[in-house]
Amino acid sequence: MKTKIFRQFFSLFLFAAFISINAQIKPTIYVLATGGTIAGQGATAVASGYKPGTITVDQLLSAVPSIKDIADIKAEQVANIGSQDMNDEVWLKLSKRVNELVSQKDVDGIVITHGTDTQEETAYFLNLTVKSNKPVVLVGSMRPSTAISADGPRNIYNAVACAVAKESIGKGVMVVMDDRILGADDIAKTHTLSVGTFENPNFGHLGIMYNGKPVYTREPVKKHTTASEFDITNLNKLPRVEIILSYSNATSLFVDAAVKAGAKGIVTAGVGNGNITTEIQNALADAVKKSGVAVVRSSRILSGPTTQWDEIDDDKYGFSTSWYVNPYRSRVLLMLALTKTTDYKEIQRMFTEY
Ligand code: ASP
């Protein structure tokens, strides 16, 4: 009898110990800092001028002590730049580091602090090159850390809360800003100053952060992360791709300059449904034929697809079109596409899938 009671008591004790140990284990989130306004400092609390990429990741995180309640935070400074200076070198370094970290069993997710100017490009680059289902969340702010109602601390809290949630697994790379979760599949900065600057203009945002928890309302619609065919593991640089803007009277000046500079690819930010002036069209046709440059037509319009063949016979010129990928993200996809192929039909397939 005594042994039975002892056994029951002992199992109860083990169960309680198990529950309490589990309650203390928090998910491990790595915060990788790259700079931006979120790490910026202004002269006063209302100054509109400031210097991005000034404070360190530890200073940044000290403004959000409550994240320690939801995650075990580890921080690394990958760069400290305004994202207008983001470049291939930092992208490759960042993607390789993320891949290293997410392959570790004891890492549950990644949060990347980043300037908002080129955040859409970095988010898309990582969406195509990170090989994991674990949540990878980019976050920035529109107001510097010294401003009244700085949006950085709330955004960081939400980004970490998004990264620790089980529901965030397998959603591809995300951007969390202004209580919204945006997919890298359709991300665009749409306002120069507003804290709600990011939109998914074609597909709608993935969800919202509500009371510190993600509430998802759609799935990513494009291939990403574990389903991506792109691998940057052994790359030290990316093929050169330029973007050429169209407008009334636009000439072939910049196409010729890009070809001369050795561009391997050109993305056009065309008018309307990716249309370009006849002079640019002829110069691009020459670039494909004579120099083997890959050309992808995209549009300067915020939303809607750039479709094949509507006003331009793409097969005749060997052009591909971007569908829902805007010119800035098209440049990213074309750089990665060119690491695998120069065939315009194959590139076209990639633009419909990613
Ligand atoms: N120029 C800044 C940057 O992209 C703007 C920002 O972060 O909002 O780094």
Residues whose N, C-alpha, C, O or C-beta is under 5 A from the ligand:
A	BS01	LIG	G36 T37 I38 P52 I81 G82 S83 Q84 H114 G115 T116 D117 T118 S141 M142
